[in-house]
Amino acid sequence: MKHFLHLLQQQLQVLWRNRHEMWQPLFFCGLMISLFAVAFSHEPAQLRALGAPLIWLAAILSSLLSLERLFRSDYEHGLIEQHLVSPFPFMGYVLAKLMAHWLTNGLLLVLLSPLLAAALSVSSAMVPALLWSLLLGTPALSAIGALGAALTVGLPQGGLLLSLLILPLTIPVLIFALAVLEASAAQLPFQGQLALLAAFSVCAVMLSPWAISASLKIHH
Protein backbone atom coordinates (compact mmCIF):
# COMPACT_ATOMS: atom_id res chain seq x y z
CA MET A 1 0.00 0.00 0.00
CA LYS A 2 2.86 2.37 0.81
CA HIS A 3 4.42 1.72 -2.59
CA PHE A 4 1.04 2.24 -4.29
CA LEU A 5 0.51 5.58 -2.53
CA HIS A 6 4.01 6.66 -3.55
CA LEU A 7 3.29 5.77 -7.18
CA LEU A 8 -0.05 7.57 -7.04
CA GLN A 9 1.62 10.69 -5.67
CA GLN A 10 4.21 10.53 -8.45
CA GLN A 11 1.52 10.22 -11.12
CA LEU A 12 -0.43 13.15 -9.71
CA GLN A 13 2.73 15.26 -9.63
CA VAL A 14 3.45 14.42 -13.26
CA LEU A 15 -0.10 15.30 -14.25
CA TRP A 16 0.09 18.58 -12.34
CA ARG A 17 3.32 19.54 -14.12
CA ASN A 18 1.47 18.95 -17.40
CA ARG A 19 -1.79 20.42 -16.15
CA HIS A 20 -2.46 22.16 -19.46
CA GLU A 21 -3.06 18.67 -20.87
CA MET A 22 -5.12 17.73 -17.82
CA TRP A 23 -7.55 20.61 -18.40
CA GLN A 24 -8.08 19.87 -22.09
CA PRO A 25 -10.82 17.22 -21.59
CA LEU A 26 -12.70 19.52 -19.22
CA PHE A 27 -12.43 22.44 -21.64
CA PHE A 28 -13.66 20.18 -24.45
CA CYS A 29 -16.57 19.02 -22.31
CA GLY A 30 -17.48 22.60 -21.43
CA LEU A 31 -17.22 23.67 -25.07
CA MET A 32 -19.39 20.76 -26.20
CA ILE A 33 -22.05 21.60 -23.61
CA SER A 34 -21.95 25.26 -24.64
CA LEU A 35 -22.54 24.32 -28.28
CA PHE A 36 -25.50 22.15 -27.31
CA ALA A 37 -26.91 24.98 -25.18
CA VAL A 38 -26.68 27.41 -28.11
CA ALA A 39 -28.09 24.88 -30.61
CA PHE A 40 -31.18 24.19 -28.46
CA SER A 41 -31.57 27.71 -27.08
CA HIS A 42 -34.87 28.17 -28.96
CA GLU A 43 -36.26 24.88 -27.61
CA PRO A 44 -35.78 25.06 -23.82
CA ALA A 45 -38.10 22.12 -23.09
CA GLN A 46 -36.13 19.81 -25.38
CA LEU A 47 -32.86 21.11 -23.97
CA ARG A 48 -34.07 20.38 -20.44
CA ALA A 49 -35.03 16.84 -21.43
CA LEU A 50 -31.76 16.10 -23.23
CA GLY A 51 -29.46 17.97 -20.87
CA ALA A 52 -28.41 15.16 -18.55
CA PRO A 53 -27.84 12.57 -21.34
CA LEU A 54 -25.80 15.17 -23.24
CA ILE A 55 -23.55 15.61 -20.21
CA TRP A 56 -22.92 11.88 -20.16
CA LEU A 57 -22.16 11.88 -23.88
CA ALA A 58 -19.75 14.76 -23.39
CA ALA A 59 -18.11 12.88 -20.52
CA ILE A 60 -17.46 9.84 -22.70
CA LEU A 61 -16.07 11.85 -25.61
CA SER A 62 -13.92 14.10 -23.45
CA SER A 63 -12.36 11.12 -21.68
CA LEU A 64 -10.92 9.99 -25.02
CA LEU A 65 -8.69 13.07 -25.19
CA SER A 66 -6.56 12.08 -22.22
CA LEU A 67 -6.32 8.35 -22.86
CA GLU A 68 -3.83 8.21 -25.73
CA ARG A 69 -1.12 9.77 -23.52
CA LEU A 70 -1.92 7.59 -20.49
CA PHE A 71 0.88 5.07 -21.04
CA ARG A 72 2.61 6.44 -24.14
CA SER A 73 5.02 8.79 -22.35
CA ASP A 74 6.12 6.05 -19.93
CA TYR A 75 6.46 3.64 -22.84
CA GLU A 76 8.63 6.02 -24.87
CA HIS A 77 10.89 6.86 -21.92
CA GLY A 78 11.31 3.26 -20.75
CA LEU A 79 9.53 3.75 -17.43
CA ILE A 80 7.25 0.77 -18.02
CA GLU A 81 10.30 -1.47 -18.41
CA GLN A 82 11.67 -0.18 -15.12
CA HIS A 83 8.41 -1.03 -13.36
CA LEU A 84 8.41 -4.48 -14.96
CA VAL A 85 11.86 -5.32 -13.55
CA SER A 86 11.13 -3.65 -10.23
CA PRO A 87 10.74 -5.95 -7.19
CA PHE A 88 7.39 -4.33 -6.50
CA PRO A 89 4.21 -5.72 -8.13
CA PHE A 90 3.56 -4.27 -11.57
CA MET A 91 -0.14 -4.19 -10.74
CA GLY A 92 0.53 -1.32 -8.31
CA TYR A 93 1.78 0.83 -11.19
CA VAL A 94 -1.30 0.03 -13.27
CA LEU A 95 -3.69 0.79 -10.41
CA ALA A 96 -1.88 4.06 -9.68
CA LYS A 97 -2.31 5.06 -13.32
CA LEU A 98 -6.02 4.23 -13.20
CA MET A 99 -6.59 6.11 -9.96
CA ALA A 100 -4.67 9.18 -11.13
CA HIS A 101 -6.63 9.28 -14.38
CA TRP A 102 -9.96 9.07 -12.58
CA LEU A 103 -9.04 11.70 -10.00
CA THR A 104 -7.95 14.19 -12.67
CA ASN A 105 -10.67 13.40 -15.18
CA GLY A 106 -13.72 11.62 -13.81
CA LEU A 107 -13.82 13.23 -10.38
CA LEU A 108 -13.25 16.72 -11.77
CA LEU A 109 -16.10 16.14 -14.20
CA VAL A 110 -18.36 15.08 -11.33
CA LEU A 111 -17.53 18.32 -9.51
CA LEU A 112 -18.13 20.33 -12.69
CA SER A 113 -21.41 18.61 -13.58
CA PRO A 114 -23.72 20.93 -11.54
CA LEU A 115 -22.48 23.88 -13.60
CA LEU A 116 -22.95 21.93 -16.82
CA ALA A 117 -26.44 20.93 -15.70
CA ALA A 118 -27.30 24.57 -15.01
CA ALA A 119 -26.04 25.56 -18.48
CA LEU A 120 -28.37 22.98 -20.04
CA SER A 121 -31.33 23.93 -17.81
CA VAL A 122 -31.43 20.46 -16.24
CA SER A 123 -34.06 20.19 -13.53
CA SER A 124 -32.62 20.50 -10.03
CA ALA A 125 -34.44 17.29 -9.11
CA MET A 126 -32.32 15.38 -11.64
CA VAL A 127 -28.98 16.78 -10.49
CA PRO A 128 -28.51 14.22 -7.65
CA ALA A 129 -29.15 11.34 -10.05
CA LEU A 130 -26.71 12.87 -12.53
CA LEU A 131 -24.05 13.30 -9.85
CA TRP A 132 -24.44 9.74 -8.55
CA SER A 133 -24.41 8.26 -12.04
CA LEU A 134 -21.22 10.12 -12.94
CA LEU A 135 -19.57 9.26 -9.64
CA LEU A 136 -20.30 5.55 -10.02
CA GLY A 137 -19.92 5.35 -13.79
CA THR A 138 -16.77 7.32 -14.57
CA PRO A 139 -14.46 4.73 -12.91
CA ALA A 140 -15.63 2.26 -15.56
CA LEU A 141 -14.77 4.79 -18.27
CA SER A 142 -11.25 5.15 -16.87
CA ALA A 143 -10.80 1.38 -16.62
CA ILE A 144 -12.08 0.68 -20.13
CA GLY A 145 -10.12 3.60 -21.56
CA ALA A 146 -6.91 2.50 -19.88
CA LEU A 147 -7.30 -0.95 -21.42
CA GLY A 148 -7.62 0.58 -24.87
CA ALA A 149 -4.61 2.81 -24.20
CA ALA A 150 -2.55 -0.23 -23.17
CA LEU A 151 -3.54 -2.16 -26.29
CA THR A 152 -2.50 0.71 -28.60
CA VAL A 153 0.52 2.01 -26.68
CA GLY A 154 3.03 0.65 -29.18
CA LEU A 155 1.31 2.00 -32.27
CA PRO A 156 2.69 5.24 -33.78
CA GLN A 157 -0.79 6.71 -34.35
CA GLY A 158 -3.22 4.78 -32.23
CA GLY A 159 -5.70 7.56 -31.51
CA LEU A 160 -8.29 6.49 -34.08
CA LEU A 161 -7.95 2.81 -33.23
CA LEU A 162 -8.22 3.69 -29.54
CA SER A 163 -11.55 5.41 -30.15
CA LEU A 164 -12.83 2.47 -32.20
CA LEU A 165 -11.90 0.07 -29.42
CA ILE A 166 -13.26 2.08 -26.51
CA LEU A 167 -16.54 3.55 -27.74
CA PRO A 168 -18.36 0.20 -28.19
CA LEU A 169 -17.25 -0.88 -24.70
CA THR A 170 -18.70 2.27 -23.15
CA ILE A 171 -22.20 1.51 -24.43
CA PRO A 172 -23.20 -0.58 -21.35
CA VAL A 173 -22.07 2.25 -19.06
CA LEU A 174 -24.12 4.72 -21.05
CA ILE A 175 -27.17 2.43 -21.00
CA PHE A 176 -27.07 2.03 -17.22
CA ALA A 177 -26.49 5.75 -16.72
CA LEU A 178 -29.42 6.66 -18.97
CA ALA A 179 -31.59 4.20 -17.03
CA VAL A 180 -30.76 6.12 -13.85
CA LEU A 181 -31.60 9.44 -15.49
CA GLU A 182 -34.86 8.15 -16.99
CA ALA A 183 -36.02 6.84 -13.62
CA SER A 184 -35.16 10.14 -12.00
CA ALA A 185 -37.01 12.10 -14.71
CA ALA A 186 -40.09 9.93 -14.12
CA GLN A 187 -39.75 10.55 -10.35
CA LEU A 188 -39.19 6.84 -9.73
CA PRO A 189 -36.60 5.22 -7.43
CA PHE A 190 -33.30 4.77 -9.24
CA GLN A 191 -31.29 2.90 -6.62
CA GLY A 192 -31.53 -0.36 -8.57
CA GLN A 193 -30.18 1.24 -11.73
CA LEU A 194 -27.39 2.84 -9.71
CA ALA A 195 -26.53 -0.55 -8.24
CA LEU A 196 -26.18 -2.03 -11.74
CA LEU A 197 -23.99 0.88 -12.80
CA ALA A 198 -21.83 0.50 -9.68
CA ALA A 199 -21.55 -3.25 -10.25
CA PHE A 200 -20.38 -2.70 -13.83
CA SER A 201 -17.76 -0.19 -12.61
CA VAL A 202 -16.55 -2.57 -9.90
CA CYS A 203 -16.17 -5.40 -12.42
CA ALA A 204 -14.35 -3.11 -14.88
CA VAL A 205 -11.97 -1.77 -12.22
CA MET A 206 -11.26 -5.26 -10.84
CA LEU A 207 -10.73 -7.05 -14.16
CA SER A 208 -9.16 -4.42 -16.41
CA PRO A 209 -5.82 -4.12 -14.49
CA TRP A 210 -5.02 -7.76 -15.28
CA ALA A 211 -5.67 -7.22 -18.99
CA ILE A 212 -3.76 -3.92 -18.94
CA SER A 213 -0.76 -5.54 -17.27
CA ALA A 214 -0.75 -8.39 -19.78
CA SER A 215 -1.00 -5.97 -22.71
CA LEU A 216 1.86 -3.77 -21.48
CA LYS A 217 4.04 -6.83 -20.88
CA ILE A 218 3.37 -8.07 -24.43
CA HIS A 219 4.56 -4.74 -25.84
CA HIS A 220 7.84 -5.25 -23.98
C-alpha positions as CSV (number, residue, x, y, z in Angstrom):
1,M,0.0,0.0,0.0
2,K,2.9,2.4,0.8
3,H,4.4,1.7,-2.6
4,F,1.0,2.2,-4.3
5,L,0.5,5.6,-2.5
6,H,4.0,6.7,-3.5
7,L,3.3,5.8,-7.2
8,L,0.0,7.6,-7.0
9,Q,1.6,10.7,-5.7
10,Q,4.2,10.5,-8.4
11,Q,1.5,10.2,-11.1
12,L,-0.4,13.2,-9.7
13,Q,2.7,15.3,-9.6
14,V,3.5,14.4,-13.3
15,L,-0.1,15.3,-14.3
16,W,0.1,18.6,-12.3
17,R,3.3,19.5,-14.1
18,N,1.5,19.0,-17.4
19,R,-1.8,20.4,-16.1
20,H,-2.5,22.2,-19.5
21,E,-3.1,18.7,-20.9
22,M,-5.1,17.7,-17.8
23,W,-7.5,20.6,-18.4
24,Q,-8.1,19.9,-22.1
25,P,-10.8,17.2,-21.6
26,L,-12.7,19.5,-19.2
27,F,-12.4,22.4,-21.6
28,F,-13.7,20.2,-24.5
29,C,-16.6,19.0,-22.3
30,G,-17.5,22.6,-21.4
31,L,-17.2,23.7,-25.1
32,M,-19.4,20.8,-26.2
33,I,-22.0,21.6,-23.6
34,S,-21.9,25.3,-24.6
35,L,-22.5,24.3,-28.3
36,F,-25.5,22.1,-27.3
37,A,-26.9,25.0,-25.2
38,V,-26.7,27.4,-28.1
39,A,-28.1,24.9,-30.6
40,F,-31.2,24.2,-28.5
41,S,-31.6,27.7,-27.1
42,H,-34.9,28.2,-29.0
43,E,-36.3,24.9,-27.6
44,P,-35.8,25.1,-23.8
45,A,-38.1,22.1,-23.1
46,Q,-36.1,19.8,-25.4
47,L,-32.9,21.1,-24.0
48,R,-34.1,20.4,-20.4
49,A,-35.0,16.8,-21.4
50,L,-31.8,16.1,-23.2
51,G,-29.5,18.0,-20.9
52,A,-28.4,15.2,-18.5
53,P,-27.8,12.6,-21.3
54,L,-25.8,15.2,-23.2
55,I,-23.6,15.6,-20.2
56,W,-22.9,11.9,-20.2
57,L,-22.2,11.9,-23.9
58,A,-19.7,14.8,-23.4
59,A,-18.1,12.9,-20.5
60,I,-17.5,9.8,-22.7
61,L,-16.1,11.8,-25.6
62,S,-13.9,14.1,-23.4
63,S,-12.4,11.1,-21.7
64,L,-10.9,10.0,-25.0
65,L,-8.7,13.1,-25.2
66,S,-6.6,12.1,-22.2
67,L,-6.3,8.3,-22.9
68,E,-3.8,8.2,-25.7
69,R,-1.1,9.8,-23.5
70,L,-1.9,7.6,-20.5
71,F,0.9,5.1,-21.0
72,R,2.6,6.4,-24.1
73,S,5.0,8.8,-22.3
74,D,6.1,6.1,-19.9
75,Y,6.5,3.6,-22.8
76,E,8.6,6.0,-24.9
77,H,10.9,6.9,-21.9
78,G,11.3,3.3,-20.8
79,L,9.5,3.7,-17.4
80,I,7.3,0.8,-18.0
81,E,10.3,-1.5,-18.4
82,Q,11.7,-0.2,-15.1
83,H,8.4,-1.0,-13.4
84,L,8.4,-4.5,-15.0
85,V,11.9,-5.3,-13.6
86,S,11.1,-3.6,-10.2
87,P,10.7,-6.0,-7.2
88,F,7.4,-4.3,-6.5
89,P,4.2,-5.7,-8.1
90,F,3.6,-4.3,-11.6
91,M,-0.1,-4.2,-10.7
92,G,0.5,-1.3,-8.3
93,Y,1.8,0.8,-11.2
94,V,-1.3,0.0,-13.3
95,L,-3.7,0.8,-10.4
96,A,-1.9,4.1,-9.7
97,K,-2.3,5.1,-13.3
98,L,-6.0,4.2,-13.2
99,M,-6.6,6.1,-10.0
100,A,-4.7,9.2,-11.1
101,H,-6.6,9.3,-14.4
102,W,-10.0,9.1,-12.6
103,L,-9.0,11.7,-10.0
104,T,-7.9,14.2,-12.7
105,N,-10.7,13.4,-15.2
106,G,-13.7,11.6,-13.8
107,L,-13.8,13.2,-10.4
108,L,-13.3,16.7,-11.8
109,L,-16.1,16.1,-14.2
110,V,-18.4,15.1,-11.3
111,L,-17.5,18.3,-9.5
112,L,-18.1,20.3,-12.7
113,S,-21.4,18.6,-13.6
114,P,-23.7,20.9,-11.5
115,L,-22.5,23.9,-13.6
116,L,-23.0,21.9,-16.8
117,A,-26.4,20.9,-15.7
118,A,-27.3,24.6,-15.0
119,A,-26.0,25.6,-18.5
120,L,-28.4,23.0,-20.0
121,S,-31.3,23.9,-17.8
122,V,-31.4,20.5,-16.2
123,S,-34.1,20.2,-13.5
124,S,-32.6,20.5,-10.0
125,A,-34.4,17.3,-9.1
126,M,-32.3,15.4,-11.6
127,V,-29.0,16.8,-10.5
128,P,-28.5,14.2,-7.6
129,A,-29.2,11.3,-10.1
130,L,-26.7,12.9,-12.5
131,L,-24.1,13.3,-9.9
132,W,-24.4,9.7,-8.6
133,S,-24.4,8.3,-12.0
134,L,-21.2,10.1,-12.9
135,L,-19.6,9.3,-9.6
136,L,-20.3,5.6,-10.0
137,G,-19.9,5.3,-13.8
138,T,-16.8,7.3,-14.6
139,P,-14.5,4.7,-12.9
140,A,-15.6,2.3,-15.6
141,L,-14.8,4.8,-18.3
142,S,-11.3,5.2,-16.9
143,A,-10.8,1.4,-16.6
144,I,-12.1,0.7,-20.1
145,G,-10.1,3.6,-21.6
146,A,-6.9,2.5,-19.9
147,L,-7.3,-1.0,-21.4
148,G,-7.6,0.6,-24.9
149,A,-4.6,2.8,-24.2
150,A,-2.5,-0.2,-23.2
151,L,-3.5,-2.2,-26.3
152,T,-2.5,0.7,-28.6
153,V,0.5,2.0,-26.7
154,G,3.0,0.6,-29.2
155,L,1.3,2.0,-32.3
156,P,2.7,5.2,-33.8
157,Q,-0.8,6.7,-34.4
158,G,-3.2,4.8,-32.2
159,G,-5.7,7.6,-31.5
160,L,-8.3,6.5,-34.1
161,L,-8.0,2.8,-33.2
162,L,-8.2,3.7,-29.5
163,S,-11.6,5.4,-30.1
164,L,-12.8,2.5,-32.2
165,L,-11.9,0.1,-29.4
166,I,-13.3,2.1,-26.5
167,L,-16.5,3.5,-27.7
168,P,-18.4,0.2,-28.2
169,L,-17.3,-0.9,-24.7
170,T,-18.7,2.3,-23.1
171,I,-22.2,1.5,-24.4
172,P,-23.2,-0.6,-21.4
173,V,-22.1,2.2,-19.1
174,L,-24.1,4.7,-21.0
175,I,-27.2,2.4,-21.0
176,F,-27.1,2.0,-17.2
177,A,-26.5,5.8,-16.7
178,L,-29.4,6.7,-19.0
179,A,-31.6,4.2,-17.0
180,V,-30.8,6.1,-13.8
181,L,-31.6,9.4,-15.5
182,E,-34.9,8.2,-17.0
183,A,-36.0,6.8,-13.6
184,S,-35.2,10.1,-12.0
185,A,-37.0,12.1,-14.7
186,A,-40.1,9.9,-14.1
187,Q,-39.7,10.5,-10.4
188,L,-39.2,6.8,-9.7
189,P,-36.6,5.2,-7.4
190,F,-33.3,4.8,-9.2
191,Q,-31.3,2.9,-6.6
192,G,-31.5,-0.4,-8.6
193,Q,-30.2,1.2,-11.7
194,L,-27.4,2.8,-9.7
195,A,-26.5,-0.6,-8.2
196,L,-26.2,-2.0,-11.7
197,L,-24.0,0.9,-12.8
198,A,-21.8,0.5,-9.7
199,A,-21.6,-3.3,-10.3
200,F,-20.4,-2.7,-13.8
201,S,-17.8,-0.2,-12.6
202,V,-16.5,-2.6,-9.9
203,C,-16.2,-5.4,-12.4
204,A,-14.3,-3.1,-14.9
205,V,-12.0,-1.8,-12.2
206,M,-11.3,-5.3,-10.8
207,L,-10.7,-7.1,-14.2
208,S,-9.2,-4.4,-16.4
209,P,-5.8,-4.1,-14.5
210,W,-5.0,-7.8,-15.3
211,A,-5.7,-7.2,-19.0
212,I,-3.8,-3.9,-18.9
213,S,-0.8,-5.5,-17.3
214,A,-0.8,-8.4,-19.8
215,S,-1.0,-6.0,-22.7
216,L,1.9,-3.8,-21.5
217,K,4.0,-6.8,-20.9
218,I,3.4,-8.1,-24.4
219,H,4.6,-4.7,-25.8
220,H,7.8,-5.3,-24.0
